[in-house]
Amino acid sequence: MRHGPTEAERRLWSLLRGRRFSGFKFRRQFPIGNYIADFVCLDARLIIEADGSQHAESPRDLVRDAYLRAQNFRLLRLWNNDILARPNDASETIWATLHEENT
């Protein structure tokens, strides 16, 4: 676990905290099994990850994602550059994902 959040994680947390999405409560740096989710909404079973380029096609992430999906979580990965450059788009993507049917 990192000692401090990245700039993208700080910005994303400012979007998520305080039940700003229709009252959905998010937690940050939340443990699930052997993994730590960047942000999670337990009620919506949604994990949001703020990722840099080191996560592009990472075999470790594939294993981690499979485990988290097996725990009935949906995963949304947002690239750090997108969070920083287009926060409104990130916010709209989160909103849409929260309001999708949980399949």
N, C-alpha and C positions, 0 to 999 in steps of 0.2 A: 504494500500500500504506500502510495506517495505521501510525502510530508506536507505538501501543499498542492492546491489545485492549479491547473493550467489556466491561462486567461480565458480560453474557450469554456472550460468548466465553470469558472466564476460567472461568465456571462449567461451560460445556460441555467445555472442555479438562480440567477436573478429573474429569469423568465418563469421558472418552475415553482419557486418558493411562495409561501403564503396563499396556497390554494387558488392561484390565479387562473386556472383552467377549470371553470365550472365547479369549483370546490374540490377538485381532485388533489389529494395530498401526496406530495413526493418526498422521498427521503434520499439523502445522498450518501455515497460510500456505504452501501447496505450489503451485509454479508448474506450470500445465498449458497449454501453448501460450502465448497472450498473456494468460492469465487466472491469477488466484491463487485457489485453493480455500481456504476457511476451514479445513476439516479433510478429510483424505482417507485412506481405507484402500485401499491399492493392491491388496492380495490380494483384497478383496471388490469392487473397482472401485466403491466407494461414496464419494461426496462429500457432506459435511454442511455446510450453510450456516446460520449464525445471522443471521437477517435482522430488520431493523426495518421500519417502515411505508413507508420510502422505496422498498422493493422490491416493494410491492404492484402487480402488473400493470405492471411496468417493461418497456418495449420492449427496453432493453439486456439485461436478464436473459433475455428470450426468445431472443435471438441467442446469448448466452453459453451458455445451457442446451442449445440445439440443437448447438452445437459440442462441448460436453462429452459429450453423449449420443452424438454421432458418434464420439467417442473410446472408446466402450463403457463409459462411467461411468453409474452410477445416481445420481440426485440426491435428497437429502432436505433440504428446507427447514424449519427450525424457527424460529418467531417468538421474538424476544428475550423478550417478555412471558411466553410459555409456558415457556421455559427457566428464567426467574427464579422464576415463581410455582409451577410444577409440574415440578420436576426429575425426579421419579419417572416421570411420564408421558413426558417426553422420553427418559429412559433406556429405558423399555419400547418406545417407538417405534423407537429405534435398534436395540435387541436384535432386534425383530421384522424390521426391514429387513435386518439382517445375515444373518438366517436364512431369508429368502425365497429362492426359486429365482431365480437371475439369468436374467431373460428378455430 
